[in-house]
Amino acid sequence: MCSSDPVVAACAARRPERIVTHAATRDEAEAIGQALEDGGYAVECVLLQSVELDTRGWTERERAVAFMVCGHRPHQ
């Protein structure tokens, strides 16, 4: 798993079939996606979100987000 756009670019240069990574922010996800596209990969991104709830009052305690980014080489 790669986790920053320079690392993703280095991984993409090795031409694996698929690269899967994560980002904590949208800006990071966009930079990683661009690095994958620049490397010739088709890109998919999913935003995962979790919210811890206090069931006594059904209020939020904590929220966490992560972007999962996947690049795959298009089949010709």
PDB file of N, CA, C and O in Angstrom:
ATOM      1  N   MET A   1       0.851  -1.169   0.000  1.00  0.00           N
ATOM      2  CA  MET A   1       0.000   0.000   0.000  1.00  0.00           C
ATOM      3  C   MET A   1       0.898   1.234   0.000  1.00  0.00           C
ATOM      4  O   MET A   1       1.856   1.311   0.770  1.00  0.00           O
ATOM      5  N   CYS A   2       0.591   2.182  -0.853  1.00  0.00           N
ATOM      6  CA  CYS A   2       1.313   3.449  -0.928  1.00  0.00           C
ATOM      7  C   CYS A   2       0.455   4.514  -0.248  1.00  0.00           C
ATOM      8  O   CYS A   2      -0.768   4.383  -0.193  1.00  0.00           O
ATOM      9  N   SER A   3       1.094   5.569   0.270  1.00  0.00           N
ATOM     10  CA  SER A   3       0.273   6.512   1.020  1.00  0.00           C
ATOM     11  C   SER A   3       0.550   7.986   0.768  1.00  0.00           C
ATOM     12  O   SER A   3      -0.016   8.822   1.471  1.00  0.00           O
ATOM     13  N   SER A   4       1.374   8.344  -0.180  1.00  0.00           N
ATOM     14  CA  SER A   4       1.553   9.746  -0.538  1.00  0.00           C
ATOM     15  C   SER A   4       1.767   9.829  -2.036  1.00  0.00           C
ATOM     16  O   SER A   4       2.181   8.852  -2.661  1.00  0.00           O
ATOM     17  N   ASP A   5       1.484  11.003  -2.627  1.00  0.00           N
ATOM     18  CA  ASP A   5       1.559  11.065  -4.077  1.00  0.00           C
ATOM     19  C   ASP A   5       2.960  10.777  -4.629  1.00  0.00           C
ATOM     20  O   ASP A   5       3.035  10.138  -5.678  1.00  0.00           O
ATOM     21  N   PRO A   6       4.091  11.200  -4.007  1.00  0.00           N
ATOM     22  CA  PRO A   6       5.390  10.786  -4.550  1.00  0.00           C
ATOM     23  C   PRO A   6       5.605   9.271  -4.464  1.00  0.00           C
ATOM     24  O   PRO A   6       6.179   8.669  -5.371  1.00  0.00           O
ATOM     25  N   VAL A   7       5.148   8.670  -3.381  1.00  0.00           N
ATOM     26  CA  VAL A   7       5.283   7.217  -3.235  1.00  0.00           C
ATOM     27  C   VAL A   7       4.395   6.512  -4.255  1.00  0.00           C
ATOM     28  O   VAL A   7       4.805   5.519  -4.856  1.00  0.00           O
ATOM     29  N   VAL A   8       3.178   7.023  -4.452  1.00  0.00           N
ATOM     30  CA  VAL A   8       2.269   6.441  -5.445  1.00  0.00           C
ATOM     31  C   VAL A   8       2.883   6.548  -6.835  1.00  0.00           C
ATOM     32  O   VAL A   8       2.817   5.596  -7.613  1.00  0.00           O
ATOM     33  N   ALA A   9       3.477   7.689  -7.155  1.00  0.00           N
ATOM     34  CA  ALA A   9       4.119   7.855  -8.464  1.00  0.00           C
ATOM     35  C   ALA A   9       5.243   6.836  -8.640  1.00  0.00           C
ATOM     36  O   ALA A   9       5.401   6.270  -9.722  1.00  0.00           O
ATOM     37  N   ALA A  10       6.022   6.600  -7.588  1.00  0.00           N
ATOM     38  CA  ALA A  10       7.095   5.603  -7.658  1.00  0.00           C
ATOM     39  C   ALA A  10       6.520   4.202  -7.835  1.00  0.00           C
ATOM     40  O   ALA A  10       7.055   3.402  -8.604  1.00  0.00           O
ATOM     41  N   CYS A  11       5.437   3.903  -7.130  1.00  0.00           N
ATOM     42  CA  CYS A  11       4.774   2.597  -7.293  1.00  0.00           C
ATOM     43  C   CYS A  11       4.245   2.447  -8.713  1.00  0.00           C
ATOM     44  O   CYS A  11       4.407   1.394  -9.330  1.00  0.00           O
ATOM     45  N   ALA A  12       3.613   3.499  -9.234  1.00  0.00           N
ATOM     46  CA  ALA A  12       3.038   3.451 -10.584  1.00  0.00           C
ATOM     47  C   ALA A  12       4.123   3.231 -11.634  1.00  0.00           C
ATOM     48  O   ALA A  12       3.882   2.567 -12.642  1.00  0.00           O
ATOM     49  N   ALA A  13       5.308   3.778 -11.407  1.00  0.00           N
ATOM     50  CA  ALA A  13       6.410   3.606 -12.358  1.00  0.00           C
ATOM     51  C   ALA A  13       6.824   2.144 -12.481  1.00  0.00           C
ATOM     52  O   ALA A  13       7.408   1.750 -13.491  1.00  0.00           O
ATOM     53  N   ARG A  14       6.534   1.350 -11.480  1.00  0.00           N
ATOM     54  CA  ARG A  14       6.852  -0.087 -11.531  1.00  0.00           C
ATOM     55  C   ARG A  14       5.794  -0.879 -12.294  1.00  0.00           C
ATOM     56  O   ARG A  14       5.987  -2.061 -12.580  1.00  0.00           O
ATOM     57  N   ARG A  15       4.668  -0.227 -12.628  1.00  0.00           N
ATOM     58  CA  ARG A  15       3.599  -0.770 -13.476  1.00  0.00           C
ATOM     59  C   ARG A  15       2.874  -1.990 -12.913  1.00  0.00           C
ATOM     60  O   ARG A  15       2.609  -2.926 -13.667  1.00  0.00           O
ATOM     61  N   PRO A  16       2.542  -2.021 -11.623  1.00  0.00           N
ATOM     62  CA  PRO A  16       1.723  -3.141 -11.148  1.00  0.00           C
ATOM     63  C   PRO A  16       0.324  -3.056 -11.753  1.00  0.00           C
ATOM     64  O   PRO A  16      -0.094  -1.998 -12.222  1.00  0.00           O
ATOM     65  N   GLU A  17      -0.374  -4.144 -11.739  1.00  0.00           N
ATOM     66  CA  GLU A  17      -1.739  -4.190 -12.287  1.00  0.00           C
ATOM     67  C   GLU A  17      -2.672  -3.254 -11.523  1.00  0.00           C
ATOM     68  O   GLU A  17      -3.535  -2.610 -12.120  1.00  0.00           O
ATOM     69  N   ARG A  18      -2.499  -3.180 -10.207  1.00  0.00           N
ATOM     70  CA  ARG A  18      -3.410  -2.399  -9.357  1.00  0.00           C
ATOM     71  C   ARG A  18      -2.622  -1.781  -8.204  1.00  0.00           C
ATOM     72  O   ARG A  18      -1.685  -2.383  -7.680  1.00  0.00           O
ATOM     73  N   ILE A  19      -3.019  -0.574  -7.824  1.00  0.00           N
ATOM     74  CA  ILE A  19      -2.454   0.104  -6.653  1.00  0.00           C
ATOM     75  C   ILE A  19      -3.620   0.542  -5.780  1.00  0.00           C
ATOM     76  O   ILE A  19      -4.550   1.191  -6.259  1.00  0.00           O
ATOM     77  N   VAL A  20      -3.571   0.189  -4.503  1.00  0.00           N
ATOM     78  CA  VAL A  20      -4.622   0.580  -3.558  1.00  0.00           C
ATOM     79  C   VAL A  20      -3.953   1.324  -2.409  1.00  0.00           C
ATOM     80  O   VAL A  20      -2.946   0.872  -1.866  1.00  0.00           O
ATOM     81  N   THR A  21      -4.520   2.462  -2.048  1.00  0.00           N
ATOM     82  CA  THR A  21      -3.964   3.264  -0.966  1.00  0.00           C
ATOM     83  C   THR A  21      -5.073   4.025  -0.261  1.00  0.00           C
ATOM     84  O   THR A  21      -6.250   3.880  -0.592  1.00  0.00           O
ATOM     85  N   HIS A  22      -4.689   4.831   0.705  1.00  0.00           N
ATOM     86  CA  HIS A  22      -5.678   5.615   1.443  1.00  0.00           C
ATOM     87  C   HIS A  22      -5.166   7.036   1.632  1.00  0.00           C
ATOM     88  O   HIS A  22      -3.974   7.308   1.497  1.00  0.00           O
ATOM     89  N   ALA A  23      -6.086   7.930   1.945  1.00  0.00           N
ATOM     90  CA  ALA A  23      -5.743   9.319   2.252  1.00  0.00           C
ATOM     91  C   ALA A  23      -6.657   9.793   3.370  1.00  0.00           C
ATOM     92  O   ALA A  23      -7.793   9.338   3.500  1.00  0.00           O
ATOM     93  N   ALA A  24      -6.142  10.713   4.171  1.00  0.00           N
ATOM     94  CA  ALA A  24      -6.929  11.240   5.286  1.00  0.00           C
ATOM     95  C   ALA A  24      -7.769  12.443   4.888  1.00  0.00           C
ATOM     96  O   ALA A  24      -8.773  12.745   5.534  1.00  0.00           O
ATOM     97  N   THR A  25      -7.358  13.140   3.810  1.00  0.00           N
ATOM     98  CA  THR A  25      -8.086  14.340   3.394  1.00  0.00           C
ATOM     99  C   THR A  25      -8.415  14.273   1.911  1.00  0.00           C
ATOM    100  O   THR A  25      -7.827  13.493   1.161  1.00  0.00           O
ATOM    101  N   ARG A  26      -9.365  15.105   1.503  1.00  0.00           N
ATOM    102  CA  ARG A  26      -9.738  15.151   0.088  1.00  0.00           C
ATOM    103  C   ARG A  26      -8.571  15.649  -0.761  1.00  0.00           C
ATOM    104  O   ARG A  26      -8.336  15.134  -1.854  1.00  0.00           O
ATOM    105  N   ASP A  27      -7.842  16.645  -0.268  1.00  0.00           N
ATOM    106  CA  ASP A  27      -6.692  17.151  -1.019  1.00  0.00           C
ATOM    107  C   ASP A  27      -5.662  16.053  -1.264  1.00  0.00           C
ATOM    108  O   ASP A  27      -5.130  15.933  -2.367  1.00  0.00           O
ATOM    109  N   GLU A  28      -5.381  15.252  -0.238  1.00  0.00           N
ATOM    110  CA  GLU A  28      -4.449  14.136  -0.400  1.00  0.00           C
ATOM    111  C   GLU A  28      -4.986  13.124  -1.404  1.00  0.00           C
ATOM    112  O   GLU A  28      -4.239  12.626  -2.246  1.00  0.00           O
ATOM    113  N   ALA A  29      -6.277  12.818  -1.318  1.00  0.00           N
ATOM    114  CA  ALA A  29      -6.889  11.853  -2.242  1.00  0.00           C
ATOM    115  C   ALA A  29      -6.806  12.359  -3.677  1.00  0.00           C
ATOM    116  O   ALA A  29      -6.524  11.585  -4.592  1.00  0.00           O
ATOM    117  N   GLU A  30      -7.050  13.655  -3.882  1.00  0.00           N
ATOM    118  CA  GLU A  30      -6.969  14.225  -5.229  1.00  0.00           C
ATOM    119  C   GLU A  30      -5.543  14.160  -5.765  1.00  0.00           C
ATOM    120  O   GLU A  30      -5.338  13.838  -6.936  1.00  0.00           O
ATOM    121  N   ALA A  31      -4.554  14.463  -4.920  1.00  0.00           N
ATOM    122  CA  ALA A  31      -3.155  14.408  -5.356  1.00  0.00           C
ATOM    123  C   ALA A  31      -2.745  12.982  -5.707  1.00  0.00           C
ATOM    124  O   ALA A  31      -2.054  12.755  -6.700  1.00  0.00           O
ATOM    125  N   ILE A  32      -3.168  12.034  -4.896  1.00  0.00           N
ATOM    126  CA  ILE A  32      -2.861  10.628  -5.173  1.00  0.00           C
ATOM    127  C   ILE A  32      -3.552  10.181  -6.454  1.00  0.00           C
ATOM    128  O   ILE A  32      -2.947   9.505  -7.286  1.00  0.00           O
ATOM    129  N   GLY A  33      -4.826  10.559  -6.613  1.00  0.00           N
ATOM    130  CA  GLY A  33      -5.553  10.215  -7.832  1.00  0.00           C
ATOM    131  C   GLY A  33      -4.878  10.783  -9.067  1.00  0.00           C
ATOM    132  O   GLY A  33      -4.798  10.115 -10.097  1.00  0.00           O
ATOM    133  N   GLN A  34      -4.391  12.020  -8.968  1.00  0.00           N
ATOM    134  CA  GLN A  34      -3.700  12.639 -10.102  1.00  0.00           C
ATOM    135  C   GLN A  34      -2.401  11.907 -10.417  1.00  0.00           C
ATOM    136  O   GLN A  34      -2.068  11.703 -11.585  1.00  0.00           O
ATOM    137  N   ALA A  35      -1.664  11.511  -9.374  1.00  0.00           N
ATOM    138  CA  ALA A  35      -0.424  10.756  -9.584  1.00  0.00           C
ATOM    139  C   ALA A  35      -0.712   9.430 -10.285  1.00  0.00           C
ATOM    140  O   ALA A  35       0.048   9.006 -11.155  1.00  0.00           O
ATOM    141  N   LEU A  36      -1.804   8.784  -9.909  1.00  0.00           N
ATOM    142  CA  LEU A  36      -2.181   7.528 -10.569  1.00  0.00           C
ATOM    143  C   LEU A  36      -2.581   7.768 -12.018  1.00  0.00           C
ATOM    144  O   LEU A  36      -2.150   7.039 -12.911  1.00  0.00           O
ATOM    145  N   GLU A  37      -3.406   8.792 -12.258  1.00  0.00           N
ATOM    146  CA  GLU A  37      -3.805   9.108 -13.632  1.00  0.00           C
ATOM    147  C   GLU A  37      -2.588   9.441 -14.485  1.00  0.00           C
ATOM    148  O   GLU A  37      -2.483   8.988 -15.625  1.00  0.00           O
ATOM    149  N   ASP A  38      -1.668  10.231 -13.937  1.00  0.00           N
ATOM    150  CA  ASP A  38      -0.448  10.578 -14.671  1.00  0.00           C
ATOM    151  C   ASP A  38       0.372   9.339 -14.999  1.00  0.00           C
ATOM    152  O   ASP A  38       1.105   9.322 -15.987  1.00  0.00           O
ATOM    153  N   GLY A  39       0.253   8.301 -14.177  1.00  0.00           N
ATOM    154  CA  GLY A  39       0.956   7.050 -14.414  1.00  0.00           C
ATOM    155  C   GLY A  39       0.212   6.104 -15.341  1.00  0.00           C
ATOM    156  O   GLY A  39       0.661   4.980 -15.569  1.00  0.00           O
ATOM    157  N   GLY A  40      -0.927   6.547 -15.880  1.00  0.00           N
ATOM    158  CA  GLY A  40      -1.672   5.736 -16.839  1.00  0.00           C
ATOM    159  C   GLY A  40      -2.722   4.828 -16.229  1.00  0.00           C
ATOM    160  O   GLY A  40      -3.189   3.899 -16.888  1.00  0.00           O
ATOM    161  N   TYR A  41      -3.102   5.074 -14.992  1.00  0.00           N
ATOM    162  CA  TYR A  41      -4.081   4.237 -14.306  1.00  0.00           C
ATOM    163  C   TYR A  41      -5.474   4.858 -14.347  1.00  0.00           C
ATOM    164  O   TYR A  41      -5.623   6.080 -14.309  1.00  0.00           O
ATOM    165  N   ALA A  42      -6.487   4.004 -14.424  1.00  0.00           N
ATOM    166  CA  ALA A  42      -7.870   4.433 -14.203  1.00  0.00           C
ATOM    167  C   ALA A  42      -8.048   4.484 -12.686  1.00  0.00           C
ATOM    168  O   ALA A  42      -7.557   3.609 -11.974  1.00  0.00           O
ATOM    169  N   VAL A  43      -8.746   5.502 -12.192  1.00  0.00           N
ATOM    170  CA  VAL A  43      -8.810   5.743 -10.748  1.00  0.00           C
ATOM    171  C   VAL A  43     -10.237   5.652 -10.237  1.00  0.00           C
ATOM    172  O   VAL A  43     -11.172   6.144 -10.870  1.00  0.00           O
ATOM    173  N   GLU A  44     -10.391   5.017  -9.085  1.00  0.00           N
ATOM    174  CA  GLU A  44     -11.656   4.992  -8.347  1.00  0.00           C
ATOM    175  C   GLU A  44     -11.360   5.454  -6.929  1.00  0.00           C
ATOM    176  O   GLU A  44     -10.290   5.171  -6.388  1.00  0.00           O
ATOM    177  N   CYS A  45     -12.314   6.169  -6.325  1.00  0.00           N
ATOM    178  CA  CYS A  45     -12.133   6.645  -4.957  1.00  0.00           C
ATOM    179  C   CYS A  45     -13.439   6.470  -4.189  1.00  0.00           C
ATOM    180  O   CYS A  45     -14.523   6.712  -4.719  1.00  0.00           O
ATOM    181  N   VAL A  46     -13.318   6.047  -2.940  1.00  0.00           N
ATOM    182  CA  VAL A  46     -14.477   5.865  -2.067  1.00  0.00           C
ATOM    183  C   VAL A  46     -14.196   6.596  -0.759  1.00  0.00           C
ATOM    184  O   VAL A  46     -13.106   6.483  -0.198  1.00  0.00           O
ATOM    185  N   LEU A  47     -15.185   7.345  -0.279  1.00  0.00           N
ATOM    186  CA  LEU A  47     -15.089   7.996   1.022  1.00  0.00           C
ATOM    187  C   LEU A  47     -15.736   7.092   2.055  1.00  0.00           C
ATOM    188  O   LEU A  47     -16.918   6.765   1.952  1.00  0.00           O
ATOM    189  N   LEU A  48     -14.960   6.691   3.050  1.00  0.00           N
ATOM    190  CA  LEU A  48     -15.481   5.889   4.155  1.00  0.00           C
ATOM    191  C   LEU A  48     -15.605   6.793   5.370  1.00  0.00           C
ATOM    192  O   LEU A  48     -14.717   7.597   5.654  1.00  0.00           O
ATOM    193  N   GLN A  49     -16.696   6.655   6.072  1.00  0.00           N
ATOM    194  CA  GLN A  49     -16.932   7.487   7.245  1.00  0.00           C
ATOM    195  C   GLN A  49     -17.497   6.627   8.363  1.00  0.00           C
ATOM    196  O   GLN A  49     -18.360   5.779   8.137  1.00  0.00           O
ATOM    197  N   SER A  50     -17.008   6.854   9.554  1.00  0.00           N
ATOM    198  CA  SER A  50     -17.586   6.175  10.711  1.00  0.00           C
ATOM    199  C   SER A  50     -17.883   7.215  11.778  1.00  0.00           C
ATOM    200  O   SER A  50     -17.166   8.204  11.933  1.00  0.00           O
ATOM    201  N   VAL A  51     -18.946   6.966  12.500  1.00  0.00           N
ATOM    202  CA  VAL A  51     -19.358   7.867  13.571  1.00  0.00           C
ATOM    203  C   VAL A  51     -19.638   7.025  14.804  1.00  0.00           C
ATOM    204  O   VAL A  51     -20.474   6.122  14.775  1.00  0.00           O
ATOM    205  N   GLU A  52     -18.935   7.327  15.886  1.00  0.00           N
ATOM    206  CA  GLU A  52     -19.220   6.660  17.151  1.00  0.00           C
ATOM    207  C   GLU A  52     -20.395   7.386  17.799  1.00  0.00           C
ATOM    208  O   GLU A  52     -20.395   8.611  17.920  1.00  0.00           O
ATOM    209  N   LEU A  53     -21.393   6.612  18.213  1.00  0.00           N
ATOM    210  CA  LEU A  53     -22.594   7.199  18.801  1.00  0.00           C
ATOM    211  C   LEU A  53     -22.723   6.844  20.273  1.00  0.00           C
ATOM    212  O   LEU A  53     -22.415   5.729  20.693  1.00  0.00           O
ATOM    213  N   ASP A  54     -23.184   7.814  21.041  1.00  0.00           N
ATOM    214  CA  ASP A  54     -23.561   7.579  22.435  1.00  0.00           C
ATOM    215  C   ASP A  54     -25.035   7.192  22.401  1.00  0.00           C
ATOM    216  O   ASP A  54     -25.886   8.040  22.134  1.00  0.00           O
ATOM    217  N   THR A  55     -25.346   5.937  22.665  1.00  0.00           N
ATOM    218  CA  THR A  55     -26.724   5.448  22.516  1.00  0.00           C
ATOM    219  C   THR A  55     -27.663   5.945  23.604  1.00  0.00           C
ATOM    220  O   THR A  55     -28.878   5.788  23.488  1.00  0.00           O
ATOM    221  N   ARG A  56     -27.124   6.536  24.651  1.00  0.00           N
ATOM    222  CA  ARG A  56     -28.011   7.099  25.687  1.00  0.00           C
ATOM    223  C   ARG A  56     -28.779   8.300  25.148  1.00  0.00           C
ATOM    224  O   ARG A  56     -29.947   8.496  25.483  1.00  0.00           O
ATOM    225  N   GLY A  57     -28.128   9.098  24.318  1.00  0.00           N
ATOM    226  CA  GLY A  57     -28.802  10.261  23.750  1.00  0.00           C
ATOM    227  C   GLY A  57     -28.714  10.304  22.239  1.00  0.00           C
ATOM    228  O   GLY A  57     -29.128  11.283  21.618  1.00  0.00           O
ATOM    229  N   TRP A  58     -28.177   9.248  21.638  1.00  0.00           N
ATOM    230  CA  TRP A  58     -27.970   9.150  20.205  1.00  0.00           C
ATOM    231  C   TRP A  58     -27.270  10.391  19.660  1.00  0.00           C
ATOM    232  O   TRP A  58     -27.677  10.984  18.661  1.00  0.00           O
ATOM    233  N   THR A  59     -26.197  10.757  20.364  1.00  0.00           N
ATOM    234  CA  THR A  59     -25.377  11.884  19.929  1.00  0.00           C
ATOM    235  C   THR A  59     -24.019  11.369  19.474  1.00  0.00           C
ATOM    236  O   THR A  59     -23.565  10.305  19.894  1.00  0.00           O
ATOM    237  N   GLU A  60     -23.386  12.140  18.614  1.00  0.00           N
ATOM    238  CA  GLU A  60     -22.072  11.761  18.109  1.00  0.00           C
ATOM    239  C   GLU A  60     -21.013  11.956  19.181  1.00  0.00           C
ATOM    240  O   GLU A  60     -21.012  12.942  19.917  1.00  0.00           O
ATOM    241  N   ARG A  61     -20.107  10.977  19.244  1.00  0.00           N
ATOM    242  CA  ARG A  61     -18.932  11.125  20.108  1.00  0.00           C
ATOM    243  C   ARG A  61     -17.711  11.480  19.273  1.00  0.00           C
ATOM    244  O   ARG A  61     -16.934  12.370  19.617  1.00  0.00           O
ATOM    245  N   GLU A  62     -17.565  10.771  18.184  1.00  0.00           N
ATOM    246  CA  GLU A  62     -16.376  10.959  17.364  1.00  0.00           C
ATOM    247  C   GLU A  62     -16.689  10.568  15.927  1.00  0.00           C
ATOM    248  O   GLU A  62     -17.427   9.616  15.673  1.00  0.00           O
ATOM    249  N   ARG A  63     -16.116  11.318  14.993  1.00  0.00           N
ATOM    250  CA  ARG A  63     -16.306  11.046  13.567  1.00  0.00           C
ATOM    251  C   ARG A  63     -14.931  10.840  12.934  1.00  0.00           C
ATOM    252  O   ARG A  63     -13.981  11.552  13.262  1.00  0.00           O
ATOM    253  N   ALA A  64     -14.826   9.877  12.039  1.00  0.00           N
ATOM    254  CA  ALA A  64     -13.573   9.621  11.329  1.00  0.00           C
ATOM    255  C   ALA A  64     -13.879   9.403   9.853  1.00  0.00           C
ATOM    256  O   ALA A  64     -14.880   8.777   9.503  1.00  0.00           O
ATOM    257  N   VAL A  65     -13.014   9.919   8.995  1.00  0.00           N
ATOM    258  CA  VAL A  65     -13.174   9.711   7.559  1.00  0.00           C
ATOM    259  C   VAL A  65     -11.858   9.208   6.976  1.00  0.00           C
ATOM    260  O   VAL A  65     -10.781   9.466   7.514  1.00  0.00           O
ATOM    261  N   ALA A  66     -11.969   8.496   5.879  1.00  0.00           N
ATOM    262  CA  ALA A  66     -10.805   8.041   5.127  1.00  0.00           C
ATOM    263  C   ALA A  66     -11.216   7.902   3.671  1.00  0.00           C
ATOM    264  O   ALA A  66     -12.344   7.511   3.368  1.00  0.00           O
ATOM    265  N   PHE A  67     -10.313   8.217   2.791  1.00  0.00           N
ATOM    266  CA  PHE A  67     -10.532   8.049   1.360  1.00  0.00           C
ATOM    267  C   PHE A  67      -9.727   6.840   0.914  1.00  0.00           C
ATOM    268  O   PHE A  67      -8.521   6.773   1.150  1.00  0.00           O
ATOM    269  N   MET A  68     -10.382   5.894   0.278  1.00  0.00           N
ATOM    270  CA  MET A  68      -9.704   4.736  -0.293  1.00  0.00           C
ATOM    271  C   MET A  68      -9.577   4.991  -1.788  1.00  0.00           C
ATOM    272  O   MET A  68     -10.570   5.236  -2.472  1.00  0.00           O
ATOM    273  N   VAL A  69      -8.353   4.934  -2.287  1.00  0.00           N
ATOM    274  CA  VAL A  69      -8.077   5.251  -3.686  1.00  0.00           C
ATOM    275  C   VAL A  69      -7.478   4.017  -4.345  1.00  0.00           C
ATOM    276  O   VAL A  69      -6.536   3.416  -3.829  1.00  0.00           O
ATOM    277  N   CYS A  70      -8.035   3.652  -5.485  1.00  0.00           N
ATOM    278  CA  CYS A  70      -7.568   2.478  -6.227  1.00  0.00           C
ATOM    279  C   CYS A  70      -7.275   2.887  -7.665  1.00  0.00           C
ATOM    280  O   CYS A  70      -8.089   3.544  -8.314  1.00  0.00           O
ATOM    281  N   GLY A  71      -6.124   2.498  -8.142  1.00  0.00           N
ATOM    282  CA  GLY A  71      -5.786   2.698  -9.547  1.00  0.00           C
ATOM    283  C   GLY A  71      -5.573   1.345 -10.193  1.00  0.00           C
ATOM    284  O   GLY A  71      -4.937   0.466  -9.611  1.00  0.00           O
ATOM    285  N   HIS A  72      -6.103   1.177 -11.394  1.00  0.00           N
ATOM    286  CA  HIS A  72      -5.869  -0.076 -12.115  1.00  0.00           C
ATOM    287  C   HIS A  72      -5.550   0.245 -13.563  1.00  0.00           C
ATOM    288  O   HIS A  72      -6.062   1.203 -14.142  1.00  0.00           O
ATOM    289  N   ARG A  73      -4.690  -0.585 -14.127  1.00  0.00           N
ATOM    290  CA  ARG A  73      -4.320  -0.375 -15.526  1.00  0.00           C
ATOM    291  C   ARG A  73      -5.486  -0.784 -16.407  1.00  0.00           C
ATOM    292  O   ARG A  73      -6.011  -1.889 -16.271  1.00  0.00           O
ATOM    293  N   PRO A  74      -5.895   0.098 -17.310  1.00  0.00           N
ATOM    294  CA  PRO A  74      -6.991  -0.262 -18.225  1.00  0.00           C
ATOM    295  C   PRO A  74      -6.561  -1.414 -19.135  1.00  0.00           C
ATOM    296  O   PRO A  74      -5.421  -1.462 -19.597  1.00  0.00           O
ATOM    297  N   HIS A  75      -7.467  -2.319 -19.380  1.00  0.00           N
ATOM    298  CA  HIS A  75      -7.180  -3.431 -20.294  1.00  0.00           C
ATOM    299  C   HIS A  75      -7.373  -2.948 -21.718  1.00  0.00           C
ATOM    300  O   HIS A  75      -8.368  -2.298 -22.038  1.00  0.00           O
ATOM    301  N   GLN A  76      -6.430  -3.265 -22.552  1.00  0.00           N
ATOM    302  CA  GLN A  76      -6.453  -2.788 -23.940  1.00  0.00           C
ATOM    303  C   GLN A  76      -7.164  -3.764 -24.836  1.00  0.00           C
ATOM    304  O   GLN A  76      -7.280  -3.527 -26.038  1.00  0.00           O
TER     305      GLN A  76
END
